[in-house]
Amino acid sequence: MRQTLALCLLSLLSLPTSLHAHFGMIIPSANTVDQQQPSVHLRLSFSHPFAGIGMDMERPAAFYTSKEGKREDLTARLSPATVMGHQGWSLDYSPKRPGVYWFVMEPQPYWEASEDLSIIHSTKTAVSAFDGDEGWAEPLGLKTEIVPLLRPFGNYGGNTFVGQVLLDGKPVPGSVVEVEYYDQNKDRAGQKALQAPSDAHVSQVVLADGRGIFTFSCPAAGWWGFAALNEGNFTLKNPQGKEKGVELGAVLWLYLDPFPRAGTAQ
């Protein structure tokens, strides 16, 4: 009995001290463009955003922008980049016309041995070009996605995000949604990184209701990631050739601006 207990304790102590969620990431340099700033620089990765821990990511299976239902394939334009010390991808993009540009990444499946499954995170974020404000709440037709019910730009830290989880175009009742803040200070030399009070504070969790709708109040300005996780209705082979389950993640990234204080320049 004592030996069994000792082995259990040893197993617990061997676990990582922090539990970090995986997130597909598309982080543009800004989520609006105008005549003074007519282009954005986008960085793509598969990472642990709050902890600032990166993972190597293969070239995405697809990367494109979608505006008013029209897609522009950008996959071939991606350049290798280092994101959080690991293999990622980057792209500069200049919208030509006003509108809401959704940037979408469909990654190669990622085999996660510790969970005994493959992970596919369909990831998207929106950029408003030249005051474009049309179609931001329309589904893009992804295998799984979060449709924003709060306009995904022009928001302040402290706003409440509302979204609906879709899988195969249908709402997912009770979907589990992980929420994580991207602490960009971990990527900036000399900047003090945030410290979570506990592991539970790193990735927060909210459940969607019977219509697949969830809400989350973001307590700070910056980039927030929402990942709705559901089991796929298909399997993929693991590195040993065995059929294994698939975790499908619908990921959306949202930027919240600091609330302006009286007397500050606009």
C-alpha positions as CSV (number, residue, x, y, z in Angstrom):
1,M,0.0,0.0,0.0
2,R,2.8,2.4,1.0
3,Q,4.7,1.5,-2.2
4,T,1.6,2.2,-4.3
5,L,1.1,5.5,-2.6
6,A,4.7,6.5,-3.1
7,L,4.5,5.7,-6.8
8,C,1.3,7.8,-7.2
9,L,3.0,10.7,-5.5
10,L,6.1,10.3,-7.7
11,S,3.8,10.4,-10.8
12,L,2.1,13.5,-9.6
13,L,5.5,15.3,-8.9
14,S,6.7,14.3,-12.3
15,L,3.9,16.3,-14.0
16,P,4.6,19.8,-15.3
17,T,4.1,22.5,-12.7
18,S,1.9,24.4,-15.1
19,L,-0.9,23.0,-17.3
20,H,-0.8,24.9,-20.6
21,A,-3.5,24.7,-23.3
22,H,-2.6,24.5,-27.0
23,F,-3.8,27.3,-29.2
24,G,-3.6,27.9,-32.9
25,M,-2.6,31.5,-33.2
26,I,-2.9,34.3,-35.8
27,I,-1.7,37.5,-34.3
28,P,-1.7,40.6,-36.6
29,S,0.2,43.7,-35.8
30,A,-3.2,45.5,-35.6
31,N,-6.8,44.6,-36.0
32,T,-7.7,47.7,-38.0
33,V,-6.0,49.4,-40.9
34,D,-6.3,52.9,-42.3
35,Q,-4.5,55.3,-44.6
36,Q,-1.9,56.0,-42.0
37,Q,-1.3,52.2,-41.4
38,P,-2.5,50.5,-44.6
39,S,-1.0,47.0,-43.9
40,V,-0.6,44.4,-41.2
41,H,2.1,41.9,-40.3
42,L,0.7,38.5,-39.3
43,R,2.4,35.8,-37.2
44,L,1.1,32.3,-37.2
45,S,2.0,29.7,-34.6
46,F,0.8,26.8,-32.4
47,S,1.7,27.8,-28.9
48,H,0.9,28.3,-25.3
49,P,0.0,32.0,-25.3
50,F,0.0,33.0,-21.6
51,A,3.2,31.1,-20.8
52,G,4.9,32.2,-24.0
53,I,5.9,28.7,-24.8
54,G,6.1,27.9,-28.5
55,M,6.0,24.7,-30.5
56,D,7.3,23.9,-34.0
57,M,4.5,24.2,-36.5
58,E,4.6,22.8,-40.0
59,R,3.5,25.0,-42.9
60,P,-0.3,25.3,-42.6
61,A,-2.4,23.1,-45.0
62,A,-4.2,26.4,-45.9
63,F,-4.0,30.0,-45.0
64,Y,-6.3,32.5,-46.6
65,T,-8.3,35.7,-46.1
66,S,-12.1,35.8,-46.5
67,K,-14.0,39.0,-47.3
68,E,-17.7,39.0,-48.1
69,G,-17.6,35.2,-48.9
70,K,-14.6,35.6,-51.3
71,R,-11.4,33.8,-50.4
72,E,-7.8,34.8,-51.4
73,D,-5.3,31.9,-50.9
74,L,-2.2,33.2,-49.1
75,T,-0.6,29.8,-48.3
76,A,2.3,30.2,-50.8
77,R,3.1,33.7,-49.5
78,L,3.9,32.5,-46.0
79,S,7.5,32.9,-44.9
80,P,9.2,31.0,-42.1
81,A,9.4,32.9,-38.8
82,T,10.5,32.3,-35.3
83,V,7.6,32.7,-32.8
84,M,8.3,32.1,-29.1
85,G,11.6,30.5,-30.0
86,H,10.0,27.9,-32.4
87,Q,9.1,27.4,-36.0
88,G,6.1,29.6,-37.1
89,W,5.1,31.6,-40.1
90,S,4.5,35.2,-41.1
91,L,3.0,37.4,-43.8
92,D,2.6,41.0,-44.6
93,Y,-0.8,41.9,-46.1
94,S,-2.3,45.1,-47.5
95,P,-6.1,45.2,-47.9
96,K,-7.1,47.0,-51.1
97,R,-10.7,47.8,-50.3
98,P,-12.8,48.7,-47.2
99,G,-14.3,45.7,-45.4
100,V,-13.8,43.0,-42.8
101,Y,-11.0,40.7,-43.7
102,W,-11.0,37.3,-41.9
103,F,-7.7,35.6,-41.8
104,V,-8.0,31.8,-41.5
105,M,-5.4,29.1,-40.8
106,E,-6.1,25.4,-41.3
107,P,-3.1,23.6,-39.8
108,Q,-1.6,20.2,-40.5
109,P,-2.7,17.7,-37.8
110,Y,-0.6,17.8,-34.7
111,W,0.0,14.5,-32.9
112,E,-0.2,15.0,-29.1
113,A,1.2,11.8,-27.5
114,S,0.3,12.8,-24.0
115,E,-3.4,13.0,-25.0
116,D,-3.2,10.1,-27.5
117,L,-4.9,12.0,-30.2
118,S,-4.3,14.4,-33.1
119,I,-5.2,18.1,-32.7
120,I,-6.5,20.3,-35.5
121,H,-7.2,24.0,-34.6
122,S,-9.1,25.9,-37.3
123,T,-8.0,29.4,-36.3
124,K,-9.3,32.9,-37.4
125,T,-9.1,36.6,-36.6
126,A,-10.6,39.6,-38.1
127,V,-9.1,42.9,-39.4
128,S,-11.3,45.9,-40.2
129,A,-9.9,47.8,-43.2
130,F,-10.7,51.5,-43.8
131,D,-13.7,51.5,-41.4
132,G,-15.2,48.3,-42.9
133,D,-18.0,47.0,-40.7
134,E,-20.0,44.5,-42.8
135,G,-20.4,40.7,-42.4
136,W,-18.4,40.2,-39.2
137,A,-21.0,37.9,-37.7
138,E,-21.3,35.6,-40.7
139,P,-20.0,32.0,-40.5
140,L,-17.1,31.2,-42.8
141,G,-18.1,27.6,-43.5
142,L,-15.2,26.0,-41.5
143,K,-15.4,22.5,-40.2
144,T,-15.7,24.1,-36.8
145,E,-15.6,27.8,-35.8
146,I,-16.6,30.4,-33.3
147,V,-19.0,33.0,-34.8
148,P,-18.6,36.3,-32.9
149,L,-21.8,37.9,-31.6
150,L,-19.7,40.9,-30.3
151,R,-18.1,42.8,-33.2
152,P,-14.5,41.5,-33.1
153,F,-12.8,44.8,-33.3
154,G,-13.2,48.3,-31.8
155,N,-13.6,46.9,-28.3
156,Y,-12.1,47.8,-24.9
157,G,-10.5,45.7,-22.2
158,G,-13.3,44.7,-19.8
159,N,-15.8,44.1,-22.6
160,T,-17.8,40.8,-22.6
161,F,-17.2,38.6,-25.6
162,V,-20.2,36.6,-26.9
163,G,-19.7,33.8,-29.4
164,Q,-21.5,30.8,-30.9
165,V,-19.7,27.5,-31.4
166,L,-20.5,25.7,-34.7
167,L,-19.4,22.2,-35.8
168,D,-20.3,21.2,-39.4
169,G,-22.4,24.4,-39.5
170,K,-24.6,23.5,-36.5
171,P,-24.5,24.9,-32.9
172,V,-22.8,22.7,-30.3
173,P,-24.7,22.6,-27.0
174,G,-22.5,22.5,-24.0
175,S,-19.2,23.0,-25.9
176,V,-16.2,23.4,-23.7
177,V,-14.4,26.7,-24.5
178,E,-10.9,27.4,-23.2
179,V,-9.9,31.1,-22.9
180,E,-6.3,32.3,-22.6
181,Y,-4.6,35.7,-22.6
182,Y,-1.6,36.2,-24.9
183,D,1.1,37.8,-22.7
184,Q,3.1,39.5,-25.3
185,N,5.6,40.8,-22.7
186,K,7.1,37.3,-22.7
187,D,8.2,38.0,-26.2
188,R,9.7,41.5,-25.4
189,A,13.1,41.8,-23.9
190,G,13.1,43.8,-20.7
191,Q,9.3,43.6,-20.2
192,K,7.9,42.0,-17.0
193,A,5.8,39.0,-17.7
194,L,2.5,38.3,-16.0
195,Q,2.3,35.7,-13.2
196,A,-0.9,33.7,-12.8
197,P,-2.0,33.2,-9.2
198,S,-2.4,29.4,-9.9
199,D,-2.4,27.0,-12.8
200,A,-6.2,27.3,-13.0
201,H,-5.8,30.9,-13.9
202,V,-3.7,30.3,-17.0
203,S,-6.5,28.7,-19.1
204,Q,-9.9,29.6,-18.0
205,V,-13.0,27.5,-19.1
206,V,-16.5,28.4,-19.9
207,L,-19.4,26.1,-21.2
208,A,-21.6,27.1,-24.1
209,D,-25.4,26.9,-23.5
210,G,-27.9,24.8,-25.4
211,R,-27.6,27.0,-28.5
212,G,-23.8,26.8,-28.4
213,I,-23.5,30.4,-27.2
214,F,-21.0,31.4,-24.5
215,T,-20.0,34.7,-22.9
216,F,-16.7,35.7,-21.2
217,S,-15.7,39.1,-19.7
218,C,-12.1,39.9,-20.6
219,P,-10.5,41.6,-17.6
220,A,-7.7,43.3,-19.4
221,A,-6.7,44.9,-22.7
222,G,-4.7,42.8,-25.2
223,W,-5.1,39.6,-27.3
224,W,-7.5,37.0,-26.0
225,G,-7.9,33.5,-27.5
226,F,-11.0,31.4,-27.4
227,A,-10.8,27.7,-28.3
228,A,-13.9,25.6,-28.5
229,L,-12.9,22.0,-28.3
230,N,-14.9,19.1,-29.6
231,E,-14.3,15.5,-30.7
232,G,-14.1,14.9,-34.4
233,N,-16.3,12.4,-36.2
234,F,-13.3,10.8,-37.9
235,T,-9.9,9.3,-36.9
236,L,-6.3,9.9,-38.1
237,K,-3.3,7.6,-37.9
238,N,-0.7,8.3,-35.2
239,P,3.1,8.0,-36.0
240,Q,2.8,4.3,-35.4
241,G,0.1,3.9,-38.0
242,K,-2.8,3.3,-35.6
243,E,-6.1,5.1,-36.0
244,K,-6.7,7.6,-33.2
245,G,-9.2,10.2,-32.3
246,V,-9.1,13.9,-33.3
247,E,-9.6,17.0,-31.2
248,L,-11.2,19.7,-33.3
249,G,-10.6,23.2,-32.0
250,A,-12.5,26.3,-33.2
251,V,-10.1,29.1,-32.3
252,L,-10.8,32.8,-32.5
253,W,-8.4,35.7,-31.5
254,L,-9.8,39.0,-30.4
255,Y,-7.9,42.3,-29.5
256,L,-9.2,44.6,-26.8
257,D,-7.9,48.1,-26.6
258,P,-7.0,49.9,-23.4
259,F,-9.8,52.2,-22.3
260,P,-8.7,55.8,-22.9
261,R,-8.2,58.0,-19.8
262,A,-9.2,61.6,-19.5
263,G,-6.4,63.9,-20.7
264,T,-4.7,61.3,-22.9
265,A,-4.1,61.9,-26.5
266,Q,-6.4,60.1,-28.9
